[in-house]
Amino acid sequence: MMLMKSLDRLEEALDMETAALMARDLSNLEEFNRRKSQSLLEISRIVRTSEIHALDQRATKRLQDLQVKIEANQDVLRRHMQAVQEVASIISNAIQHAESDSTYSVHMNKAGFGA
């Protein structure tokens, strides 16, 4: 069944991406994203052309299991994005602090107002 093969590919991409994120290996994120997008496109085409309400119990269970994996993947991605936002905020604050401290002291020293 084509649906099951597409689900296999999506599940494999999710598993690999989640494992890579947990290992802090960000080198293949673009490839994982491409594979997930391709799998989702395949699945959406299959679903549009078939009777989705007529899925057998095995396919329904498979979709439920996949939903759990997708939610786990989302959780790991969400945590990484929050970490990136926190680091970006720290860097931005440090840059702003450095610029505000040095701007006045540099100008004042050049004008002869410094020590």
Secondary structure by P-SEA (a helix, b strand, c coil): caaaaaaaaaaaaaaaaaaaaaacccccaaaaaaaaaaaaaaaaaaaaacccccccaaaaaaaaaaaaaaaaaaaaaaaaaaaaaaaaaaaaaaaaaaaaaaaaaaaaaaacccc
